[in-house]
Amino acid sequence: MSAKRVAYSFRDVLKATSASRSQLIHWTNTNLILPDIADTAGTGHARRFSFQNLVEVRIAVVLAGFGLRVDGLRFVLGHLRSQLRRRRPMRDDVLVLNGNLRHPKQLWMGTLQEFLVECRRPMFLAQAGLFVNVGAIVGALEASTNDRW
């Protein structure tokens, strides 16, 4: 990411991520999405989101489309945040949810090549429920915002 941190408005987030207004309001009010740049401190203060927030919201939109509820999204985004603290996402990163899609029990994130190695484990594919191409999401957001992670 550039030295100057870009701050995205509520409207910018909606446009870049395809989240609905009600989704984003609900997710910020329930602290599922925590604006990295600035949160509301009362009337007249606007939330400001980071590029990582855009990635989180877009992944939440995709997963909500598959039926994940806020508690499941919280589990997934918590795991995603911990992964993103360790390293930047790569173009071929995938996020794999195992178990029930409404309440995933296990998550895995890594490169596609690492995933193929994991697939050799006997039970890995049998448990895999949903694959999210994180690298493609990051790439699309970079292109739509002209920002770089």
Order of alpha helices (4+ residues) and beta strands (2+ residues): alpha-alpha-alpha-alpha-beta-beta-alpha-alpha-beta-alpha
